[in-house]
Every structure is written in C-alpha cells, then in structure tokens.
Amino acid sequence: MAVVLAGCSFATPTGNAPSQARPFTFVAPGGQTRIFYDPPEQRGSVGELSGESLLDPARTIRLSDFGGQVVVLNVWGAWCGPCREEMPGLQQIHEQMQPQGVTLLGIDVRDDRETGRSFMVDRGFTYPSIYDNPGRSLLALRGFPRNTVPSTVVLDRQQRVAAIFLTAVRVSELLPVVQRIAAEPAPPGGAAPVSAGGSGAAAEPAGAAGAAGGGGS
C-alpha cells in the first residue's frame, strides 16, 4: 500500500498545530512501505550526504555532486537477495533517465568492501555507490530506518525527499515515479538535464560500477 503525505508536518513545541519541516525528518505513517511527499513545495530537504566511493576509496562522493539532478538513493548490500534482484532494473532506470538529469546513487551497507566492489564490477553496473558499512551517511535523512534494506529514496532537483520505498521495488513501479519527479519544473538556476554521458561528478570511472538495493525481508 502507498500513502501520499501533504508535506512533512510536525507538532509545534507547544502542542498541536503542525508546521512544515525543514529539513526532512522521517515519520513512518502507519507502517506504510511506499510514501509520497506532495505537493513539492512542502517537501523536506536533505542535508549533505557523503561517503567513500565503493570503487575508489580515495574519492568522496557527495550528494552535492549532483546539484540540480533527480537523485535516486538505493540502500543495498551484496548479501541481500532482494537487492540483487532489483539492481538490473535500477541500472536500466539510470541509463534511461540520465539524459533527463537523473542519477542512481547506491549506498552499500553491512558489507565487505571487496565483496561489494566485485559484485558491482562483475555485473557491469555503472552508477556510483557509496561504501558505508555502518550506514552513517543515512543520518542525513533524519529518522530514516537505516536497517531497512533494500530501500529507495527519490530526491527531487532541490534535494528534497519526494518518495520513499521501504521495500524492494520493480522498474514498473519506480520508473513512473522518477519520470514524474524529473518532469517537475526545475528550480531557478538549477542544472539542466545532462547529456547521455552524464556529468563528470555523477559517474564512476569507466569499467566500474556503483550499486543499489539491499536485502532484508
């Protein structure tokens, strides 16, 4: 089941009247696993999220590298069966939507670095991925359930949370959501859609791969 939230509203310090949250704070609405935040002007923003590149430990990947883009964050692990199943679909979305200014960004958690790296490279996945064994980078999504693997978070071009999937997700379900968010008006001065090759910041080195999706039932 899915739920649409009219922004992230929380009680004021005195009690009752809700106020719009800035930055984003996650509150699970009744155990729902598919959550959509609309209208756009009421979405909560995400702080800086960063971590070591899975493929290049000397490189730090930052959410700010993808300014003006729709970013699909995917929490995954090579140990996770549902993650492995959804990754080809995530790669498909990354390739199909990159010309419209969309990138996938994996966050590899509870994994051995070499295991995760080999998993990505051997299967030819090319979107970037952060290596974050303890999942600390997810603290940027305040209150987000870090132990939920796989999970997917779609950020709009202003790096506000637009949709969350606390479960494995199929292309037929995720792609229309990404397309809708990518078609929203770009923020003033925001980056235009990138070419099919993507921006230099968004891509891992040639022949490498970044991964998504993590396991858990």
PyRosetta script that sets phi, psi and omega in degrees:
from pyrosetta import init, pose_from_sequence

init()
pose = pose_from_sequence("MAVVLAGCSFATPTGNAPSQARPFTFVAPGGQTRIFYDPPEQRGSVGELSGESLLDPARTIRLSDFGGQVVVLNVWGAWCGPCREEMPGLQQIHEQMQPQGVTLLGIDVRDDRETGRSFMVDRGFTYPSIYDNPGRSLLALRGFPRNTVPSTVVLDRQQRVAAIFLTAVRVSELLPVVQRIAAEPAPPGGAAPVSAGGSGAAAEPAGAAGAAGGGGS")
pose.set_psi(1, 155.6)
pose.set_omega(1, -179.1)
pose.set_phi(2, -126.2)
pose.set_psi(2, 157.0)
pose.set_omega(2, 177.0)
pose.set_phi(3, -136.6)
pose.set_psi(3, 142.0)
pose.set_omega(3, 175.5)
pose.set_phi(4, -106.0)
pose.set_psi(4, 124.3)
pose.set_omega(4, 178.4)
pose.set_phi(5, -103.0)
pose.set_psi(5, 134.1)
pose.set_omega(5, 177.1)
pose.set_phi(6, -83.1)
pose.set_psi(6, 69.6)
pose.set_omega(6, -178.8)
pose.set_phi(7, 81.8)
pose.set_psi(7, 178.2)
pose.set_omega(7, 179.6)
pose.set_phi(8, -100.8)
pose.set_psi(8, 103.6)
pose.set_omega(8, -176.1)
pose.set_phi(9, -110.3)
pose.set_psi(9, 137.2)
pose.set_omega(9, -177.7)
pose.set_phi(10, -138.3)
pose.set_psi(10, 156.5)
pose.set_omega(10, -179.1)
pose.set_phi(11, -66.3)
pose.set_psi(11, 147.3)
pose.set_omega(11, 174.6)
pose.set_phi(12, -73.7)
pose.set_psi(12, 164.3)
pose.set_omega(12, -179.3)
pose.set_phi(13, -55.7)
pose.set_psi(13, -27.0)
pose.set_omega(13, -177.7)
pose.set_phi(14, -87.0)
pose.set_psi(14, -11.5)
pose.set_omega(14, 179.2)
pose.set_phi(15, 152.8)
pose.set_psi(15, -83.6)
pose.set_omega(15, -156.7)
pose.set_phi(16, -115.6)
pose.set_psi(16, -49.6)
pose.set_omega(16, -171.1)
pose.set_phi(17, -61.9)
pose.set_psi(17, 125.4)
pose.set_omega(17, -178.4)
pose.set_phi(18, -71.6)
pose.set_psi(18, 152.5)
pose.set_omega(18, 174.7)
pose.set_phi(19, -131.2)
pose.set_psi(19, 151.3)
pose.set_omega(19, -178.0)
pose.set_phi(20, -72.3)
pose.set_psi(20, 130.4)
pose.set_omega(20, -175.0)
pose.set_phi(21, -84.2)
pose.set_psi(21, 128.8)
pose.set_omega(21, 169.3)
pose.set_phi(22, -139.9)
pose.set_psi(22, 113.9)
pose.set_omega(22, 4.7)
pose.set_phi(23, -83.1)
pose.set_psi(23, -175.9)
pose.set_omega(23, -179.1)
pose.set_phi(24, -63.2)
pose.set_psi(24, 138.2)
pose.set_omega(24, 168.8)
pose.set_phi(25, -134.5)
pose.set_psi(25, 128.3)
pose.set_omega(25, -177.1)
pose.set_phi(26, -80.7)
pose.set_psi(26, 132.3)
pose.set_omega(26, 170.9)
pose.set_phi(27, -133.2)
pose.set_psi(27, 119.8)
pose.set_omega(27, -177.9)
pose.set_phi(28, -70.5)
pose.set_psi(28, 118.9)
pose.set_omega(28, -179.2)
pose.set_phi(29, -87.1)
pose.set_psi(29, 90.9)
pose.set_omega(29, 173.5)
pose.set_phi(30, 64.8)
pose.set_psi(30, 32.6)
pose.set_omega(30, 175.8)
pose.set_phi(31, 76.7)
pose.set_psi(31, 11.2)
pose.set_omega(31, 178.2)
pose.set_phi(32, -65.1)
pose.set_psi(32, 147.2)
pose.set_omega(32, 179.5)
pose.set_phi(33, -107.1)
pose.set_psi(33, -8.2)
pose.set_omega(33, 177.9)
pose.set_phi(34, -129.4)
pose.set_psi(34, 114.6)
pose.set_omega(34, -170.6)
pose.set_phi(35, -128.4)
pose.set_psi(35, 131.3)
pose.set_omega(35, -179.0)
pose.set_phi(36, -123.6)
pose.set_psi(36, 135.6)
pose.set_omega(36, -174.7)
pose.set_phi(37, -110.1)
pose.set_psi(37, 107.3)
pose.set_omega(37, -178.6)
pose.set_phi(38, -144.1)
pose.set_psi(38, 153.3)
pose.set_omega(38, -1.3)
pose.set_phi(39, -72.3)
pose.set_psi(39, 164.1)
pose.set_omega(39, -173.9)
pose.set_phi(40, -55.6)
pose.set_psi(40, -37.3)
pose.set_omega(40, -175.0)
pose.set_phi(41, -68.0)
pose.set_psi(41, -10.3)
pose.set_omega(41, 179.7)
pose.set_phi(42, -103.9)
pose.set_psi(42, 8.3)
pose.set_omega(42, 179.4)
pose.set_phi(43, -76.1)
pose.set_psi(43, 150.3)
pose.set_omega(43, 176.3)
pose.set_phi(44, -88.6)
pose.set_psi(44, 142.8)
pose.set_omega(44, -177.7)
pose.set_phi(45, -89.9)
pose.set_psi(45, 155.7)
pose.set_omega(45, -179.2)
pose.set_phi(46, -103.5)
pose.set_psi(46, 137.9)
pose.set_omega(46, 174.7)
pose.set_phi(47, -73.5)
pose.set_psi(47, -175.4)
pose.set_omega(47, -179.5)
pose.set_phi(48, -65.0)
pose.set_psi(48, 127.8)
pose.set_omega(48, 176.5)
pose.set_phi(49, -117.2)
pose.set_psi(49, 128.6)
pose.set_omega(49, -176.4)
pose.set_phi(50, -154.0)
pose.set_psi(50, 164.9)
pose.set_omega(50, 177.7)
pose.set_phi(51, 178.5)
pose.set_psi(51, 171.7)
pose.set_omega(51, -180.0)
pose.set_phi(52, -67.0)
pose.set_psi(52, 141.1)
pose.set_omega(52, 172.8)
pose.set_phi(53, -63.8)
pose.set_psi(53, 136.3)
pose.set_omega(53, 177.2)
pose.set_phi(54, -61.2)
pose.set_psi(54, -36.7)
pose.set_omega(54, -174.4)
pose.set_phi(55, -90.3)
pose.set_psi(55, -22.2)
pose.set_omega(55, -176.7)
pose.set_phi(56, -139.2)
pose.set_psi(56, 92.6)
pose.set_omega(56, -176.0)
pose.set_phi(57, -58.3)
pose.set_psi(57, -21.0)
pose.set_omega(57, -179.9)
pose.set_phi(58, -79.1)
pose.set_psi(58, -8.9)
pose.set_omega(58, -176.6)
pose.set_phi(59, -106.7)
pose.set_psi(59, 134.9)
pose.set_omega(59, 174.2)
pose.set_phi(60, -100.9)
pose.set_psi(60, 127.4)
pose.set_omega(60, 175.3)
pose.set_phi(61, -97.1)
pose.set_psi(61, 129.1)
pose.set_omega(61, -179.9)
pose.set_phi(62, -121.8)
pose.set_psi(62, 144.8)
pose.set_omega(62, 176.1)
pose.set_phi(63, -57.9)
pose.set_psi(63, -33.6)
pose.set_omega(63, 179.8)
pose.set_phi(64, -66.3)
pose.set_psi(64, -13.7)
pose.set_omega(64, 174.2)
pose.set_phi(65, -62.4)
pose.set_psi(65, -21.3)
pose.set_omega(65, -172.2)
pose.set_phi(66, -113.1)
pose.set_psi(66, 35.7)
pose.set_omega(66, -179.6)
pose.set_phi(67, -55.7)
pose.set_psi(67, 135.3)
pose.set_omega(67, 179.2)
pose.set_phi(68, 79.9)
pose.set_psi(68, 0.2)
pose.set_omega(68, 179.0)
pose.set_phi(69, -104.8)
pose.set_psi(69, 156.8)
pose.set_omega(69, 166.4)
pose.set_phi(70, -80.8)
pose.set_psi(70, 126.1)
pose.set_omega(70, -178.0)
pose.set_phi(71, -115.0)
pose.set_psi(71, 127.0)
pose.set_omega(71, 176.7)
pose.set_phi(72, -103.7)
pose.set_psi(72, 102.6)
pose.set_omega(72, 178.0)
pose.set_phi(73, -81.9)
pose.set_psi(73, 133.0)
pose.set_omega(73, 178.9)
pose.set_phi(74, -132.0)
pose.set_psi(74, 120.1)
pose.set_omega(74, 179.9)
pose.set_phi(75, -89.8)
pose.set_psi(75, 125.9)
pose.set_omega(75, -171.1)
pose.set_phi(76, -148.1)
pose.set_psi(76, 173.2)
pose.set_omega(76, 171.3)
pose.set_phi(77, -157.4)
pose.set_psi(77, 145.6)
pose.set_omega(77, -179.6)
pose.set_phi(78, -64.4)
pose.set_psi(78, -20.4)
pose.set_omega(78, -179.9)
pose.set_phi(79, -78.9)
pose.set_psi(79, -7.5)
pose.set_omega(79, -169.1)
pose.set_phi(80, -100.9)
pose.set_psi(80, 115.8)
pose.set_omega(80, -179.4)
pose.set_phi(81, -59.6)
pose.set_psi(81, -50.3)
pose.set_omega(81, 178.7)
pose.set_phi(82, -59.5)
pose.set_psi(82, -31.9)
pose.set_omega(82, 177.4)
pose.set_phi(83, -63.5)
pose.set_psi(83, -47.7)
pose.set_omega(83, -178.6)
pose.set_phi(84, -61.0)
pose.set_psi(84, -35.4)
pose.set_omega(84, -179.6)
pose.set_phi(85, -69.4)
pose.set_psi(85, -37.2)
pose.set_omega(85, -175.1)
pose.set_phi(86, -86.9)
pose.set_psi(86, -15.3)
pose.set_omega(86, -174.8)
pose.set_phi(87, -60.2)
pose.set_psi(87, -42.0)
pose.set_omega(87, 177.5)
pose.set_phi(88, -58.4)
pose.set_psi(88, -37.1)
pose.set_omega(88, 177.6)
pose.set_phi(89, -67.8)
pose.set_psi(89, -37.2)
pose.set_omega(89, 177.0)
pose.set_phi(90, -65.5)
pose.set_psi(90, -40.1)
pose.set_omega(90, 176.3)
pose.set_phi(91, -61.7)
pose.set_psi(91, -40.1)
pose.set_omega(91, 178.1)
pose.set_phi(92, -60.8)
pose.set_psi(92, -45.7)
pose.set_omega(92, 179.8)
pose.set_phi(93, -64.1)
pose.set_psi(93, -41.6)
pose.set_omega(93, 178.6)
pose.set_phi(94, -58.1)
pose.set_psi(94, -47.7)
pose.set_omega(94, -178.4)
pose.set_phi(95, -68.2)
pose.set_psi(95, -42.4)
pose.set_omega(95, -176.4)
pose.set_phi(96, -69.0)
pose.set_psi(96, -37.7)
pose.set_omega(96, -171.7)
pose.set_phi(97, -99.4)
pose.set_psi(97, -6.3)
pose.set_omega(97, -179.2)
pose.set_phi(98, -57.4)
pose.set_psi(98, -40.1)
pose.set_omega(98, 177.4)
pose.set_phi(99, -62.4)
pose.set_psi(99, -20.1)
pose.set_omega(99, 177.4)
pose.set_phi(100, -93.5)
pose.set_psi(100, 12.7)
pose.set_omega(100, 177.3)
pose.set_phi(101, 79.5)
pose.set_psi(101, 41.7)
pose.set_omega(101, 179.0)
pose.set_phi(102, -122.4)
pose.set_psi(102, 138.5)
pose.set_omega(102, 173.6)
pose.set_phi(103, -134.8)
pose.set_psi(103, 147.3)
pose.set_omega(103, 168.7)
pose.set_phi(104, -89.3)
pose.set_psi(104, 141.8)
pose.set_omega(104, 174.6)
pose.set_phi(105, -136.2)
pose.set_psi(105, 110.5)
pose.set_omega(105, 179.9)
pose.set_phi(106, -82.9)
pose.set_psi(106, 153.5)
pose.set_omega(106, 172.5)
pose.set_phi(107, -129.9)
pose.set_psi(107, 105.5)
pose.set_omega(107, -175.1)
pose.set_phi(108, -86.1)
pose.set_psi(108, 114.4)
pose.set_omega(108, -174.9)
pose.set_phi(109, -118.3)
pose.set_psi(109, 155.5)
pose.set_omega(109, 175.4)
pose.set_phi(110, 50.7)
pose.set_psi(110, 43.4)
pose.set_omega(110, -173.4)
pose.set_phi(111, -132.6)
pose.set_psi(111, 156.5)
pose.set_omega(111, 166.2)
pose.set_phi(112, -81.4)
pose.set_psi(112, 133.6)
pose.set_omega(112, -174.4)
pose.set_phi(113, -56.1)
pose.set_psi(113, -47.9)
pose.set_omega(113, -175.6)
pose.set_phi(114, -66.7)
pose.set_psi(114, -35.6)
pose.set_omega(114, 177.2)
pose.set_phi(115, -63.2)
pose.set_psi(115, -46.8)
pose.set_omega(115, 178.4)
pose.set_phi(116, -63.6)
pose.set_psi(116, -43.6)
pose.set_omega(116, -179.2)
pose.set_phi(117, -61.9)
pose.set_psi(117, -48.5)
pose.set_omega(117, -179.3)
pose.set_phi(118, -62.4)
pose.set_psi(118, -38.5)
pose.set_omega(118, 179.5)
pose.set_phi(119, -58.9)
pose.set_psi(119, -44.6)
pose.set_omega(119, -179.2)
pose.set_phi(120, -68.5)
pose.set_psi(120, -49.0)
pose.set_omega(120, -174.9)
pose.set_phi(121, -65.5)
pose.set_psi(121, -45.1)
pose.set_omega(121, -177.3)
pose.set_phi(122, -61.9)
pose.set_psi(122, -28.6)
pose.set_omega(122, -177.8)
pose.set_phi(123, -99.2)
pose.set_psi(123, -0.1)
pose.set_omega(123, 172.7)
pose.set_phi(124, 72.7)
pose.set_psi(124, 27.6)
pose.set_omega(124, 176.2)
pose.set_phi(125, -80.8)
pose.set_psi(125, 136.1)
pose.set_omega(125, -168.3)
pose.set_phi(126, -116.3)
pose.set_psi(126, -4.1)
pose.set_omega(126, 178.8)
pose.set_phi(127, -81.9)
pose.set_psi(127, 153.4)
pose.set_omega(127, -174.9)
pose.set_phi(128, -69.7)
pose.set_psi(128, 155.7)
pose.set_omega(128, 178.6)
pose.set_phi(129, -145.9)
pose.set_psi(129, 138.7)
pose.set_omega(129, 174.2)
pose.set_phi(130, -88.7)
pose.set_psi(130, 137.9)
pose.set_omega(130, 172.0)
pose.set_phi(131, -95.5)
pose.set_psi(131, 117.3)
pose.set_omega(131, -173.3)
pose.set_phi(132, -146.3)
pose.set_psi(132, 77.1)
pose.set_omega(132, -175.3)
pose.set_phi(133, -50.0)
pose.set_psi(133, -50.4)
pose.set_omega(133, -178.7)
pose.set_phi(134, -82.2)
pose.set_psi(134, -5.7)
pose.set_omega(134, 179.3)
pose.set_phi(135, 74.7)
pose.set_psi(135, 24.5)
pose.set_omega(135, -177.1)
pose.set_phi(136, -66.5)
pose.set_psi(136, -28.7)
pose.set_omega(136, -179.3)
pose.set_phi(137, -60.6)
pose.set_psi(137, -26.1)
pose.set_omega(137, -178.3)
pose.set_phi(138, -72.9)
pose.set_psi(138, -6.9)
pose.set_omega(138, 174.5)
pose.set_phi(139, -63.1)
pose.set_psi(139, -19.3)
pose.set_omega(139, 175.3)
pose.set_phi(140, -63.6)
pose.set_psi(140, -23.8)
pose.set_omega(140, 175.1)
pose.set_phi(141, -98.7)
pose.set_psi(141, 85.5)
pose.set_omega(141, -169.7)
pose.set_phi(142, -57.4)
pose.set_psi(142, 126.6)
pose.set_omega(142, 178.5)
pose.set_phi(143, 84.1)
pose.set_psi(143, -1.9)
pose.set_omega(143, -177.2)
pose.set_phi(144, -67.5)
pose.set_psi(144, 138.1)
pose.set_omega(144, -179.1)
pose.set_phi(145, -75.4)
pose.set_psi(145, 94.8)
pose.set_omega(145, -172.1)
pose.set_phi(146, -65.4)
pose.set_psi(146, -20.3)
pose.set_omega(146, -179.3)
pose.set_phi(147, -84.9)
pose.set_psi(147, -0.3)
pose.set_omega(147, 179.7)
pose.set_phi(148, -85.9)
pose.set_psi(148, 105.6)
pose.set_omega(148, -176.6)
pose.set_phi(149, -134.5)
pose.set_psi(149, 124.5)
pose.set_omega(149, 0.2)
pose.set_phi(150, -79.1)
pose.set_psi(150, 158.3)
pose.set_omega(150, 169.8)
pose.set_phi(151, -149.5)
pose.set_psi(151, 154.0)
pose.set_omega(151, -175.9)
pose.set_phi(152, -135.1)
pose.set_psi(152, 134.2)
pose.set_omega(152, 179.7)
pose.set_phi(153, -125.3)
pose.set_psi(153, 124.4)
pose.set_omega(153, 179.0)
pose.set_phi(154, -101.2)
pose.set_psi(154, 121.2)
pose.set_omega(154, 177.9)
pose.set_phi(155, -103.6)
pose.set_psi(155, 138.0)
pose.set_omega(155, 177.4)
pose.set_phi(156, -79.5)
pose.set_psi(156, -175.1)
pose.set_omega(156, -172.7)
pose.set_phi(157, -69.0)
pose.set_psi(157, -12.0)
pose.set_omega(157, 175.4)
pose.set_phi(158, -102.7)
pose.set_psi(158, 15.2)
pose.set_omega(158, 178.9)
pose.set_phi(159, 58.2)
pose.set_psi(159, 42.2)
pose.set_omega(159, 172.8)
pose.set_phi(160, -106.6)
pose.set_psi(160, 147.7)
pose.set_omega(160, -178.5)
pose.set_phi(161, -74.2)
pose.set_psi(161, 119.9)
pose.set_omega(161, -178.4)
pose.set_phi(162, -106.9)
pose.set_psi(162, -29.2)
pose.set_omega(162, -179.1)
pose.set_phi(163, -157.8)
pose.set_psi(163, 147.8)
pose.set_omega(163, 177.0)
pose.set_phi(164, -134.9)
pose.set_psi(164, 134.7)
pose.set_omega(164, 173.4)
pose.set_phi(165, -120.0)
pose.set_psi(165, 113.3)
pose.set_omega(165, -179.9)
pose.set_phi(166, -95.7)
pose.set_psi(166, 46.3)
pose.set_omega(166, -176.6)
pose.set_phi(167, -168.1)
pose.set_psi(167, 168.3)
pose.set_omega(167, 171.8)
pose.set_phi(168, -62.5)
pose.set_psi(168, 148.3)
pose.set_omega(168, -174.6)
pose.set_phi(169, -133.9)
pose.set_psi(169, 142.0)
pose.set_omega(169, 179.4)
pose.set_phi(170, -92.2)
pose.set_psi(170, 157.4)
pose.set_omega(170, 178.0)
pose.set_phi(171, -56.7)
pose.set_psi(171, -42.6)
pose.set_omega(171, -176.6)
pose.set_phi(172, -62.6)
pose.set_psi(172, -22.1)
pose.set_omega(172, 178.8)
pose.set_phi(173, -94.5)
pose.set_psi(173, -42.2)
pose.set_omega(173, -174.6)
pose.set_phi(174, -79.3)
pose.set_psi(174, -40.3)
pose.set_omega(174, -174.1)
pose.set_phi(175, -58.5)
pose.set_psi(175, -46.6)
pose.set_omega(175, 179.0)
pose.set_phi(176, -61.0)
pose.set_psi(176, -33.9)
pose.set_omega(176, 178.2)
pose.set_phi(177, -66.0)
pose.set_psi(177, -46.0)
pose.set_omega(177, 179.3)
pose.set_phi(178, -63.2)
pose.set_psi(178, -42.1)
pose.set_omega(178, 179.4)
pose.set_phi(179, -62.6)
pose.set_psi(179, -41.9)
pose.set_omega(179, 179.6)
pose.set_phi(180, -63.0)
pose.set_psi(180, -44.6)
pose.set_omega(180, -178.3)
pose.set_phi(181, -69.7)
pose.set_psi(181, -37.2)
pose.set_omega(181, 177.9)
pose.set_phi(182, -65.7)
pose.set_psi(182, -26.4)
pose.set_omega(182, -178.2)
pose.set_phi(183, -85.0)
pose.set_psi(183, -6.7)
pose.set_omega(183, 177.5)
pose.set_phi(184, -66.1)
pose.set_psi(184, 151.2)
pose.set_omega(184, -179.5)
pose.set_phi(185, -56.3)
pose.set_psi(185, 135.6)
pose.set_omega(185, 178.6)
pose.set_phi(186, -70.4)
pose.set_psi(186, 148.8)
pose.set_omega(186, 177.4)
pose.set_phi(187, -65.5)
pose.set_psi(187, 153.6)
pose.set_omega(187, 177.6)
pose.set_phi(188, -54.8)
pose.set_psi(188, 127.5)
pose.set_omega(188, 179.6)
pose.set_phi(189, 77.2)
pose.set_psi(189, 6.2)
pose.set_omega(189, -179.1)
pose.set_phi(190, -72.5)
pose.set_psi(190, 161.9)
pose.set_omega(190, -178.5)
pose.set_phi(191, -70.4)
pose.set_psi(191, 142.8)
pose.set_omega(191, 176.2)
pose.set_phi(192, -79.0)
pose.set_psi(192, 161.4)
pose.set_omega(192, 175.0)
pose.set_phi(193, -52.1)
pose.set_psi(193, 144.2)
pose.set_omega(193, -177.6)
pose.set_phi(194, -88.5)
pose.set_psi(194, 166.9)
pose.set_omega(194, 176.5)
pose.set_phi(195, -71.3)
pose.set_psi(195, 171.9)
pose.set_omega(195, -177.0)
pose.set_phi(196, -58.6)
pose.set_psi(196, -26.1)
pose.set_omega(196, 179.6)
pose.set_phi(197, -76.4)
pose.set_psi(197, -15.4)
pose.set_omega(197, 179.5)
pose.set_phi(198, 79.6)
pose.set_psi(198, 174.2)
pose.set_omega(198, 177.9)
pose.set_phi(199, -84.6)
pose.set_psi(199, 155.1)
pose.set_omega(199, -179.2)
pose.set_phi(200, -59.2)
pose.set_psi(200, -34.3)
pose.set_omega(200, -177.5)
pose.set_phi(201, -72.5)
pose.set_psi(201, -25.6)
pose.set_omega(201, -171.1)
pose.set_phi(202, -83.6)
pose.set_psi(202, -18.9)
pose.set_omega(202, -170.7)
pose.set_phi(203, -104.8)
pose.set_psi(203, 146.6)
pose.set_omega(203, 170.2)
pose.set_phi(204, -78.4)
pose.set_psi(204, 163.9)
pose.set_omega(204, 177.8)
pose.set_phi(205, -56.5)
pose.set_psi(205, 152.3)
pose.set_omega(205, -177.8)
pose.set_phi(206, -56.2)
pose.set_psi(206, 140.0)
pose.set_omega(206, 178.2)
pose.set_phi(207, 84.2)
pose.set_psi(207, -1.8)
pose.set_omega(207, 179.4)
pose.set_phi(208, -106.5)
pose.set_psi(208, 176.8)
pose.set_omega(208, -179.1)
pose.set_phi(209, -148.0)
pose.set_psi(209, 153.0)
pose.set_omega(209, 174.8)
pose.set_phi(210, -122.0)
pose.set_psi(210, 146.9)
pose.set_omega(210, -169.8)
pose.set_phi(211, -121.8)
pose.set_psi(211, 171.0)
pose.set_omega(211, 179.2)
pose.set_phi(212, -145.2)
pose.set_psi(212, 179.4)
pose.set_omega(212, 172.4)
pose.set_phi(213, 72.4)
pose.set_psi(213, 130.9)
pose.set_omega(213, 179.1)
pose.set_phi(214, -134.9)
pose.set_psi(214, 170.0)
pose.set_omega(214, -165.3)
pose.set_phi(215, -97.9)
pose.set_psi(215, -178.9)
pose.set_omega(215, -176.7)
pose.set_phi(216, 129.8)
pose.set_psi(216, 153.8)
pose.set_omega(216, -175.7)
pose.set_phi(217, -103.2)
pose.dump_pdb("model.pdb")
